[in-house]
Amino acid sequence: MAAKSSSARRFSTEAPHGGASRRTQAPSHPRTPAPADLDRLIHDHVRLGIVSALAANDSLSFTELKGAIGATDGNLSVHARRLEEAGYIGCTKGFEGRVPRTEYRLTAAGRRALEKYLDHMDAIIRAARKNT
């Protein structure tokens, strides 16, 4: 069964007890944020670790970032590239003497995405605590 989009979840087209189907709108009460609405790019634990570590620092080298989040070289490279392609982090490659150095920093777009993600998670947590 295919996953339903957020707009599909707001409307029901299934008829009760096998009768004719009709499209009805869901109740118009304020919607509790759904986990499905989270920024999936940041939600991955490695990528969340990357943007969180960079939010707490002006910049980090590849080695510093790898140590901070406990990732392997390959895992960090793949996830950092995804964040870079999305414009969430910036990457500068250079040399310190003859040693290559890769430096990462969080972009303004990345900081906004992280803030939005954290606000969304906070709303989910508040709703869950309210309902328990």
HELIX and SHEET records of a PDB file:
HELIX    1   1 SER A    6  ARG A   10  1                                   5    
HELIX    2   2 PRO A   16  GLY A   18  5                                   3    
HELIX    3   3 PRO A   35  ASP A   37  5                                   3    
HELIX    4   4 ARG A   40  HIS A   43  1                                   4    
HELIX    5   5 HIS A   45  ALA A   55  1                                  11    
HELIX    6   6 PHE A   62  ILE A   69  1                                   8    
HELIX    7   7 ASP A   73  GLU A   85  1                                  13    
HELIX    8   8 ALA A  108  LYS A  130  1                                  23    
SHEET    1   A 2 PHE A  11  SER A  12  0                                        
SHEET    2   A 2 THR A  24  GLN A  25 -1                                        
SHEET    1   B 3 LEU A  60  SER A  61  0                                        
SHEET    2   B 3 VAL A  99  LEU A 106 -1                                        
SHEET    3   B 3 ILE A  89  GLU A  96 -1                                        
END                                                                             
